Amino acid sequence: MKLAVIGSGYVGLVAGACFSNTGNDVTLVDVDPRKIEMLQQGRTPIYEPGLTEVIQRNAAEGRLAFTTDLPSAVASAEVVILAVGTPSAADGTVDMQYIEMAARQVARAMTGYTVVITKSTVPVGAHSRLTELMSGETAQPFDYVANPEFLKEGAAVSDFLKPDRVIIGLTSQRALSIMRHLYAPFMRRSERLLVMDPASAELTKYACNCMLATRISFMNEMARLCDHYGANIDLVRQGMGGDQRIGPDFLYASLGYGGSCFPKDVKALISFGRAAKQPIHIVEAVHAVNELQGEQVFRRISRHFGDKLAGRKFAMWGLAFKAGTDDVRESPAIALAQRLLGAGASLAVHDPQALDTARAALGDKDVAYCRHMYEVLPQADALIVCTEWPEYRSPDFRRMRQTLKQPLIFDGRNLYDLDWMADLGLHYVSVGRPAVGGPK
C-alpha cells in the first residue's frame, strides 16, 4: 500500500520506517526542512536503537521517502497517518492545534477514498472533532481510525515489529479490512488486533500509561515508608512481584517517571475527569507523588551537606529520562540538575546519548558535559546516578573511590548491591533501602 505519514517525530519515524519494512511505499512528511534533509542523508534526528538501520535500508530500497510537500504525499496515498505533536497546554489539557492543522491539510489534499489514522495521542472524543473538521474541507470519502501507539522508548522498533497488541477504533468495515491488511505482517504468530469504537481506543491509551505511572508512584511511596522504618524496597518489590496478580513490571523505586508520555498523559486524564465532573483522584495522587519524589531526592542530598550546596561540585551519570534514548523531556535527572544548579552547585555530567539534548535544557553555565563517564568524577563531592544505562551497572568502584573527593554515591536507580558497596567502603545512599558506609 501507499502510505503518507505526517510528522517525523518519535512516533512518525518509527511507524513510517516499520511500515516500509513490510513492503509498503511510505512517504514521511515534516514541516521542518532540516529534519527532512537529515533523513534524506540517512541520519535520524533522535536516538532509538535499530531505527537508523531500518530507515537506511528501506530508503535504499526505495520504499521510504521524505518530503516537506504534504499535498503531493497525500494525493497518492491510500492511508494517511497523523503523527504530529499533541503537547500539554498550561492547564494540562491537550493542545490540538497542530493535529487539527494537519487534518485540514490532509483533507484538502486527498484525491480519493482514504483511511486517515491517528497515532498521535489525542483526547477522548477527538475522533468526532477531527472527522468534522476534515468533512468541512473535502468532498472525498474517507474513514477515520483511532490507532494509539504503545511503544517504549529504547525498544520502539522491536515493539512495533512484534506488538503485544494493536488497538484500532473505528466504525467502518471498509476501513477495518484495510487495517487488517496493513497489520497482517505483524500478526503472523497470533491475532493481536483489538477492534473497538474510537472513544474506547482513545481512552485506552491514557488508561494504560496512567496505570503504569500509578505503579511507579506507588512504589516510590512505599520506598519512603521503607526509609522511615528501615525496610528494603527491593525485598518488598520481590514479594509483590512474585504475586501473579501483580507481576514484577514497573515496580521499581526511582527518581520518578518522566519522558514525553507519562507526565503528559497523566495530566491529560486528570483534565478529562475534571471536565466530566468525575475527578480521577487516584491519577491526581499519582501526579502529586511524582512531583514530590524528585524534590525528596534533592532534599536528601541537601540535608547530607547541611543544606549548604553552594560551591559544591556534583558528578551525574545519566540525563535521559530512561536508558536507550536521548530524550530528556520531563526527565527527573534534568529536574534534579536544575535544583542543584539553583542551589549554587556546579555539575559535571555524562550520558551515552543525551548530552546534546541535555545541553539544550540546562545550558552551559556551571555545567561541564563529559564524553566519558569517569571524566565527571575528579573533585566531585558526590556522584549521583540518575539513569540506568548498562555501562553504569558494573563500573570500576575502586577507581571511583580514588577519584571522587569523598566516596559518596547517591543512586536514584538502585543499581548496586548494598553489601558490595559496604565492602568497598563507599558511602552509598539509594531509594527506599538502608544507607551503607555512613550516617543514615
DOKOL-844388 format. One record per residue (C-alpha): residue in three letters; x, y, z; residue number from 1; chain. Coordinates in steps of 0.5 Angstrom, whole numbers, plus 500, padded with zeros to 3 digits. Layout:
DOKOL-844388
R:loke:px:py:pz:rovo:drenlo
R:ala:X:Y:Z:NUM:A
...
END
This chain:
DOKOL-844388
R:loke:px:py:pz:rovo:drenlo
R:met:500:500:500:1:A
R:lys:502:507:499:2:A
R:leu:502:511:506:3:A
R:ala:504:518:508:4:A
R:val:506:519:515:5:A
R:ile:505:527:517:6:A
R:gly:510:528:523:7:A
R:ser:517:526:523:8:A
R:gly:518:526:531:9:A
R:tyr:519:520:535:10:A
R:val:512:516:533:11:A
R:gly:512:518:526:12:A
R:leu:519:516:525:13:A
R:val:518:509:528:14:A
R:ala:512:508:525:15:A
R:gly:514:510:518:16:A
R:ala:520:506:518:17:A
R:cys:517:500:520:18:A
R:phe:511:500:516:19:A
R:ser:516:501:510:20:A
R:asn:520:495:513:21:A
R:thr:514:490:511:22:A
R:gly:514:493:504:23:A
R:asn:509:499:504:24:A
R:asp:511:505:500:25:A
R:val:512:510:505:26:A
R:thr:513:518:505:27:A
R:leu:514:521:511:28:A
R:val:512:529:511:29:A
R:asp:515:534:516:30:A
R:val:515:542:516:31:A
R:asp:522:542:518:32:A
R:pro:526:542:512:33:A
R:arg:533:541:517:34:A
R:lys:530:534:519:35:A
R:ile:528:532:512:36:A
R:glu:535:534:510:37:A
R:met:538:530:515:38:A
R:leu:533:524:514:39:A
R:gln:535:524:506:40:A
R:gln:542:524:508:41:A
R:gly:541:517:512:42:A
R:arg:541:521:519:43:A
R:thr:536:521:525:44:A
R:pro:534:527:529:45:A
R:ile:533:522:535:46:A
R:tyr:537:516:538:47:A
R:glu:533:510:538:48:A
R:pro:536:503:538:49:A
R:gly:536:500:531:50:A
R:leu:532:506:528:51:A
R:thr:537:509:524:52:A
R:glu:539:502:520:53:A
R:val:531:501:519:54:A
R:ile:531:508:516:55:A
R:gln:537:507:512:56:A
R:arg:535:500:509:57:A
R:asn:528:502:507:58:A
R:ala:530:509:504:59:A
R:ala:536:505:500:60:A
R:glu:531:500:497:61:A
R:gly:526:506:495:62:A
R:arg:520:504:500:63:A
R:leu:522:510:505:64:A
R:ala:522:517:502:65:A
R:phe:522:524:506:66:A
R:thr:519:531:504:67:A
R:thr:516:537:506:68:A
R:asp:511:537:501:69:A
R:leu:505:535:504:70:A
R:pro:500:535:499:71:A
R:ser:504:531:494:72:A
R:ala:505:526:499:73:A
R:val:497:525:501:74:A
R:ala:495:526:494:75:A
R:ser:498:519:492:76:A
R:ala:497:515:499:77:A
R:glu:491:510:501:78:A
R:val:493:511:508:79:A
R:val:495:517:512:80:A
R:ile:498:517:519:81:A
R:leu:497:523:523:82:A
R:ala:503:523:528:83:A
R:val:504:530:530:84:A
R:gly:505:533:537:85:A
R:thr:500:534:542:86:A
R:pro:503:537:547:87:A
R:ser:500:539:554:88:A
R:ala:497:546:555:89:A
R:ala:499:550:561:90:A
R:asp:492:548:564:91:A
R:gly:494:540:563:92:A
R:thr:489:539:557:93:A
R:val:492:537:550:94:A
R:asp:494:542:545:95:A
R:met:490:540:539:96:A
R:gln:492:546:534:97:A
R:tyr:498:542:531:98:A
R:ile:494:536:529:99:A
R:glu:488:540:527:100:A
R:met:492:544:522:101:A
R:ala:495:537:520:102:A
R:ala:488:534:519:103:A
R:arg:485:540:515:104:A
R:gln:491:540:510:105:A
R:val:490:532:509:106:A
R:ala:483:533:508:107:A
R:arg:485:539:502:108:A
R:ala:490:534:499:109:A
R:met:486:528:499:110:A
R:thr:484:525:492:111:A
R:gly:480:519:493:112:A
R:tyr:478:515:499:113:A
R:thr:483:515:504:114:A
R:val:484:512:511:115:A
R:val:486:517:516:116:A
R:ile:490:514:522:117:A
R:thr:491:518:528:118:A
R:lys:497:515:532:119:A
R:ser:498:522:536:120:A
R:thr:496:522:543:121:A
R:val:489:525:543:122:A
R:pro:484:527:548:123:A
R:val:478:522:548:124:A
R:gly:473:525:543:125:A
R:ala:478:527:538:126:A
R:his:475:523:533:127:A
R:ser:469:527:533:128:A
R:arg:472:533:532:129:A
R:leu:477:531:527:130:A
R:thr:472:528:523:131:A
R:glu:468:534:523:132:A
R:leu:474:539:521:133:A
R:met:476:534:515:134:A
R:ser:469:533:513:135:A
R:gly:469:541:512:136:A
R:glu:475:541:508:137:A
R:thr:474:536:503:138:A
R:ala:468:532:499:139:A
R:gln:473:526:498:140:A
R:pro:470:520:502:141:A
R:phe:475:518:508:142:A
R:asp:475:514:514:143:A
R:tyr:478:516:521:144:A
R:val:481:511:525:145:A
R:ala:484:512:532:146:A
R:asn:490:507:533:147:A
R:pro:494:509:539:148:A
R:glu:502:507:540:149:A
R:phe:504:504:546:150:A
R:leu:512:504:544:151:A
R:lys:517:504:550:152:A
R:glu:523:509:548:153:A
R:gly:529:505:548:154:A
R:ala:525:499:545:155:A
R:ala:521:502:540:156:A
R:val:523:499:534:157:A
R:ser:522:492:537:158:A
R:asp:515:494:540:159:A
R:phe:513:496:533:160:A
R:leu:515:490:529:161:A
R:lys:513:485:535:162:A
R:pro:507:488:538:163:A
R:asp:504:485:544:164:A
R:arg:497:488:542:165:A
R:val:495:493:536:166:A
R:ile:489:497:538:167:A
R:ile:484:500:533:168:A
R:gly:478:504:534:169:A
R:leu:473:505:528:170:A
R:thr:466:504:525:171:A
R:ser:467:502:518:172:A
R:gln:468:495:516:173:A
R:arg:472:498:509:174:A
R:ala:477:501:514:175:A
R:leu:477:495:518:176:A
R:ser:479:491:512:177:A
R:ile:485:496:510:178:A
R:met:487:496:518:179:A
R:arg:488:488:518:180:A
R:his:492:488:511:181:A
R:leu:496:494:514:182:A
R:tyr:498:490:520:183:A
R:ala:498:483:518:184:A
R:pro:505:482:517:185:A
R:phe:506:484:525:186:A
R:met:500:478:527:187:A
R:arg:503:472:523:188:A
R:arg:504:469:530:189:A
R:ser:498:470:533:190:A
R:glu:492:475:532:191:A
R:arg:493:481:537:192:A
R:leu:489:486:533:193:A
R:leu:484:489:538:194:A
R:val:478:493:535:195:A
R:met:473:497:539:196:A
R:asp:470:504:538:197:A
R:pro:474:510:537:198:A
R:ala:473:513:544:199:A
R:ser:475:507:547:200:A
R:ala:481:507:543:201:A
R:glu:483:514:545:202:A
R:leu:482:513:553:203:A
R:thr:485:506:553:204:A
R:lys:492:510:551:205:A
R:tyr:491:514:557:206:A
R:ala:489:509:562:207:A
R:cys:495:504:560:208:A
R:asn:500:510:561:209:A
R:cys:497:512:568:210:A
R:met:496:505:570:211:A
R:leu:504:504:569:212:A
R:ala:505:511:572:213:A
R:thr:501:509:578:214:A
R:arg:505:503:580:215:A
R:ile:512:507:579:216:A
R:ser:509:513:584:217:A
R:phe:506:507:589:218:A
R:met:513:504:589:219:A
R:asn:516:511:591:220:A
R:glu:511:512:596:221:A
R:met:513:505:599:222:A
R:ala:520:507:599:223:A
R:arg:519:513:603:224:A
R:leu:516:508:608:225:A
R:cys:522:504:608:226:A
R:asp:527:510:609:227:A
R:his:523:511:615:228:A
R:tyr:522:504:618:229:A
R:gly:529:501:616:230:A
R:ala:526:497:611:231:A
R:asn:529:495:604:232:A
R:ile:524:497:598:233:A
R:asp:528:491:594:234:A
R:leu:525:486:598:235:A
R:val:518:489:598:236:A
R:arg:519:489:591:237:A
R:gln:521:482:590:238:A
R:gly:515:480:595:239:A
R:met:510:484:591:240:A
R:gly:512:482:584:241:A
R:gly:512:474:586:242:A
R:asp:505:475:586:243:A
R:gln:502:473:579:244:A
R:arg:496:478:580:245:A
R:ile:501:484:581:246:A
R:gly:507:482:577:247:A
R:pro:514:485:577:248:A
R:asp:514:490:572:249:A
R:phe:514:498:573:250:A
R:leu:515:496:581:251:A
R:tyr:522:500:582:252:A
R:ala:523:506:586:253:A
R:ser:527:511:583:254:A
R:leu:527:519:582:255:A
R:gly:520:518:579:256:A
R:tyr:518:518:572:257:A
R:gly:519:522:566:258:A
R:gly:519:523:559:259:A
R:ser:514:525:553:260:A
R:cys:508:521:555:261:A
R:phe:507:519:562:262:A
R:pro:507:526:565:263:A
R:lys:503:529:559:264:A
R:asp:498:523:559:265:A
R:val:497:523:567:266:A
R:lys:496:531:567:267:A
R:ala:491:530:561:268:A
R:leu:487:524:564:269:A
R:ile:486:529:570:270:A
R:ser:484:534:566:271:A
R:phe:479:530:563:272:A
R:gly:476:528:569:273:A
R:arg:475:535:572:274:A
R:ala:472:537:565:275:A
R:ala:467:531:566:276:A
R:lys:466:533:573:277:A
R:gln:469:526:575:278:A
R:pro:475:527:578:279:A
R:ile:480:522:578:280:A
R:his:483:522:585:281:A
R:ile:488:516:584:282:A
R:val:491:519:578:283:A
R:glu:491:526:581:284:A
R:ala:495:523:587:285:A
R:val:500:520:582:286:A
R:his:502:526:579:287:A
R:ala:503:529:586:288:A
R:val:507:524:589:289:A
R:asn:512:524:582:290:A
R:glu:512:532:583:291:A
R:leu:514:530:590:292:A
R:gln:519:525:589:293:A
R:gly:525:529:586:294:A
R:glu:524:534:591:295:A
R:gln:525:529:596:296:A
R:val:532:526:593:297:A
R:phe:534:533:592:298:A
R:arg:533:535:600:299:A
R:arg:536:528:602:300:A
R:ile:543:531:598:301:A
R:ser:542:538:601:302:A
R:arg:541:535:608:303:A
R:his:547:531:608:304:A
R:phe:551:537:606:305:A
R:gly:548:541:612:306:A
R:asp:543:545:607:307:A
R:lys:550:548:604:308:A
R:leu:550:546:597:309:A
R:ala:553:553:594:310:A
R:gly:560:552:591:311:A
R:arg:560:544:591:312:A
R:lys:561:540:585:313:A
R:phe:557:534:584:314:A
R:ala:558:529:578:315:A
R:met:552:526:575:316:A
R:trp:551:520:571:317:A
R:gly:545:520:566:318:A
R:leu:541:525:564:319:A
R:ala:536:522:559:320:A
R:phe:529:520:563:321:A
R:lys:531:513:562:322:A
R:ala:536:508:558:323:A
R:gly:536:507:551:324:A
R:thr:534:514:549:325:A
R:asp:537:521:548:326:A
R:asp:530:524:551:327:A
R:val:531:529:556:328:A
R:arg:523:531:556:329:A
R:glu:521:532:563:330:A
R:ser:527:528:566:331:A
R:pro:528:527:573:332:A
R:ala:535:528:572:333:A
R:ile:534:534:569:334:A
R:ala:530:537:574:335:A
R:leu:535:535:580:336:A
R:ala:540:538:576:337:A
R:gln:536:545:576:338:A
R:arg:535:544:583:339:A
R:leu:542:543:585:340:A
R:leu:544:549:580:341:A
R:gly:539:553:583:342:A
R:ala:542:552:590:343:A
R:gly:549:554:587:344:A
R:ala:552:548:586:345:A
R:ser:556:546:579:346:A
R:leu:556:540:576:347:A
R:ala:560:535:571:348:A
R:val:555:531:567:349:A
R:his:555:524:563:350:A
R:asp:550:521:559:351:A
R:pro:552:516:553:352:A
R:gln:547:519:548:353:A
R:ala:543:525:551:354:A
R:leu:549:530:552:355:A
R:asp:547:535:547:356:A
R:thr:539:535:549:357:A
R:ala:541:536:556:358:A
R:arg:545:542:554:359:A
R:ala:539:545:551:360:A
R:ala:535:544:557:361:A
R:leu:541:546:562:362:A
R:gly:545:551:558:363:A
R:asp:553:552:560:364:A
R:lys:553:556:566:365:A
R:asp:556:551:572:366:A
R:val:555:545:568:367:A
R:ala:561:541:565:368:A
R:tyr:559:536:559:369:A
R:cys:564:530:559:370:A
R:arg:564:525:554:371:A
R:his:567:519:558:372:A
R:met:564:517:565:373:A
R:tyr:570:518:569:374:A
R:glu:571:525:567:375:A
R:val:566:527:571:376:A
R:leu:569:525:578:377:A
R:pro:575:529:580:378:A
R:gln:574:533:585:379:A
R:ala:567:532:586:380:A
R:asp:563:532:593:381:A
R:ala:559:526:591:382:A
R:leu:557:522:585:383:A
R:ile:549:522:583:384:A
R:val:547:516:579:385:A
R:cys:540:518:575:386:A
R:thr:539:514:569:387:A
R:glu:540:506:569:388:A
R:trp:545:506:563:389:A
R:pro:548:499:562:390:A
R:glu:555:502:563:391:A
R:tyr:553:505:570:392:A
R:arg:551:498:573:393:A
R:ser:558:495:574:394:A
R:pro:563:501:574:395:A
R:asp:570:501:577:396:A
R:phe:568:502:584:397:A
R:arg:576:503:586:398:A
R:arg:577:508:581:399:A
R:met:571:512:583:400:A
R:arg:573:512:591:401:A
R:gln:580:514:589:402:A
R:thr:578:520:584:403:A
R:leu:572:523:588:404:A
R:lys:573:528:593:405:A
R:gln:570:524:598:406:A
R:pro:567:516:597:407:A
R:leu:560:518:597:408:A
R:ile:554:516:592:409:A
R:phe:547:518:591:410:A
R:asp:544:512:587:411:A
R:gly:537:514:584:412:A
R:arg:536:508:581:413:A
R:asn:538:503:586:414:A
R:leu:543:500:581:415:A
R:tyr:548:497:586:416:A
R:asp:548:492:592:417:A
R:leu:549:494:599:418:A
R:asp:553:489:602:419:A
R:trp:558:490:596:420:A
R:met:558:498:597:421:A
R:ala:559:497:604:422:A
R:asp:565:492:603:423:A
R:leu:568:497:598:424:A
R:gly:568:503:604:425:A
R:leu:563:507:600:426:A
R:his:558:511:603:427:A
R:tyr:552:509:599:428:A
R:val:545:512:599:429:A
R:ser:540:509:595:430:A
R:val:532:510:594:431:A
R:gly:528:506:600:432:A
R:arg:534:502:602:433:A
R:pro:538:503:608:434:A
R:ala:544:507:607:435:A
R:val:551:504:608:436:A
R:gly:558:506:610:437:A
R:gly:556:513:613:438:A
R:pro:550:516:617:439:A
R:lys:543:514:615:440:A
END
